[in-house]
Amino acid sequence: VTDYFQFNFLHSFIYTFYMIHFTTLNLVLTRITIIINLFYNYDIYIIYKRLLLYDDDSGGGGGGGSIVLLE
């Protein structure tokens, strides 16, 4: 009986670790896919830069943000 419970605990631990690892890997792959889509879809890329540079207070970034907003 003890061996069975030990095995069950180990199995569930490994399964939980695998699921957590798989979820983080899935999130990373989704982020990479979004970045690739931004490069291929220029309109979405402009919208993304607007969102990214909207509240940027630095000199160069603010200027670039205003240029993107004017387009």
SERO-4910 file (N, C-alpha, C, O; in steps of 0.05 Angstrom, whole numbers):
BEGIN
 pado doro    nc1    nc2    nc3   cac1   cac2   cac3    cc1    cc2    cc3    oc1    oc2    oc3
  Val    A     17    -24      0      0      0      0     18     25      0     12     44    -14
  Thr    A     39     25     16     56     49     17     69     55    -10     71     78    -18
  Asp    A     78     34    -23     91     38    -49     71     50    -69     78     67    -85
  Tyr    A     46     41    -68     26     51    -86     22     81    -81     21     97   -100
  Phe    A     19     89    -56     15    117    -50     39    134    -58     36    156    -68
  Gln    A     63    123    -53     87    138    -60     88    141    -91     94    163   -100
  Phe    A     82    121   -105     82    123   -134     61    143   -144     66    158   -162
  Asn    A     38    142   -131     16    160   -139     24    189   -135     20    206   -152
  Phe    A     36    194   -112     45    222   -106     66    231   -126     65    253   -136
  Leu    A     86    214   -131    107    221   -150     95    226   -178    103    245   -192
  His    A     77    209   -186     64    212   -213     49    238   -215     52    252   -235
  Ser    A     34    245   -194     19    270   -195     38    294   -195     32    314   -208
  Phe    A     59    292   -180     79    314   -179     91    318   -206     94    341   -216
  Ile    A     99    296   -219    112    298   -246     91    309   -266     98    326   -283
  Tyr    A     66    300   -263     46    310   -282     41    340   -278     39    355   -298
  Thr    A     40    349   -253     35    377   -248     59    394   -258     55    415   -271
  Phe    A     83    385   -253    107    399   -263    106    401   -294    113    421   -305
  Tyr    A     99    378   -306     98    378   -336     77    397   -346     82    412   -365
  Met    A     54    398   -333     33    416   -342     41    445   -339     36    462   -356
  Ile    A     54    452   -316     63    479   -313     84    486   -334     82    508   -346
  His    A    102    468   -338    123    473   -358    111    476   -386    119    493   -402
  Phe    A     91    459   -392     78    461   -418     63    487   -422     63    498   -443
  Thr    A     51    497   -400     36    522   -402     55    545   -407     49    562   -424
  Thr    A     77    546   -393     96    568   -397    108    566   -426    111    587   -439
  Leu    A    114    542   -435    124    539   -462    103    549   -482    110    561   -502
  Asn    A     78    542   -477     56    551   -494     54    582   -495     51    593   -516
  Leu    A     57    595   -472     56    624   -471     80    636   -487     76    656   -501
  Val    A    103    624   -484    126    634   -499    122    631   -529    128    650   -544
  Leu    A    112    608   -537    106    604   -565     85    624   -576     88    634   -598
  Thr    A     65    629   -559     44    648   -567     57    676   -571     50    690   -590
  Arg    A     74    684   -552     87    710   -554    104    712   -579    104    732   -593
  Ile    A    119    690   -585    136    690   -610    118    692   -634    125    707   -653
  Thr    A     95    678   -634     77    679   -657     66    707   -661     63    717   -683
  Ile    A     59    721   -638     49    748   -640     70    767   -652     64    784   -669
  Ile    A     95    763   -643    116    780   -654    120    776   -684    124    795   -699
  Ile    A    119    751   -692    122    744   -721     99    757   -736    103    767   -758
  Asn    A     74    755   -725     51    766   -739     54    797   -740     45    809   -760
  Leu    A     66    809   -720     70    838   -721     88    846   -744     84    866   -758
  Phe    A    109    830   -749    127    836   -770    114    832   -798    120    847   -817
  Tyr    A     96    812   -800     84    807   -826     60    824   -831     53    829   -854
  Asn    A     47    834   -810     23    851   -813     30    879   -804     31    885   -781
  Tyr    A     34    897   -824     45    923   -817     24    940   -802     32    956   -785
  Asp    A     -2    938   -809    -22    954   -795    -23    947   -765    -24    965   -749
  Ile    A    -22    921   -759    -22    913   -731      4    923   -718      4    930   -694
  Tyr    A     26    924   -733     51    933   -722     50    962   -715     60    971   -694
  Ile    A     37    978   -732     34   1007   -725     16   1011   -701     23   1027   -683
  Ile    A     -6    995   -699    -23    997   -675     -7    989   -650    -10   1002   -629
  Tyr    A      9    968   -653     24    959   -630     45    980   -622     49    984   -598
  Lys    A     57    994   -641     76   1015   -634     61   1038   -621     72   1051   -603
  Arg    A     37   1044   -630     22   1065   -617     17   1059   -588     21   1075   -570
  Leu    A      8   1034   -583      3   1026   -556     29   1026   -540     29   1033   -516
  Leu    A     51   1018   -552     77   1016   -538     88   1044   -532     99   1048   -510
  Leu    A     86   1063   -550     99   1088   -547     80   1110   -539     87   1134   -539
  Tyr    A     56   1103   -531     36   1124   -525     44   1140   -501     43   1165   -501
  Asp    A     52   1126   -479     60   1141   -455     90   1138   -451     99   1133   -428
  Asp    A    105   1142   -472    134   1142   -470    144   1171   -466    140   1187   -484
  Asp    A    157   1177   -444    165   1204   -438    193   1210   -446    202   1233   -443
  Ser    A    208   1190   -456    236   1196   -464    236   1212   -490    217   1212   -505
  Gly    A    259   1225   -495    260   1243   -518    257   1229   -544    239   1236   -559
  Gly    A    275   1210   -550    273   1197   -576    248   1180   -579    235   1181   -600
  Gly    A    241   1166   -558    217   1149   -559    192   1166   -562    174   1158   -577
  Gly    A    191   1189   -548    168   1206   -550    165   1217   -578    143   1218   -589
  Gly    A    187   1225   -590    186   1236   -617    177   1214   -637    160   1219   -654
  Gly    A    189   1190   -634    180   1169   -652    151   1162   -648    137   1156   -667
  Gly    A    142   1163   -623    114   1157   -617     96   1178   -631     75   1170   -642
  Ser    A    103   1203   -629     86   1224   -642     86   1220   -672     65   1224   -685
  Ile    A    109   1212   -684    109   1208   -713     91   1185   -720     76   1186   -740
  Val    A     92   1163   -704     75   1140   -710     45   1148   -707     28   1139   -722
  Leu    A     39   1165   -686     12   1172   -682      1   1190   -705    -23   1189   -710
  Leu    A     19   1205   -717      9   1223   -739      3   1208   -764    -11   1218   -782
  Glu    A     14   1184   -767     11   1170   -793    -18   1161   -797    -24   1149   -818
***
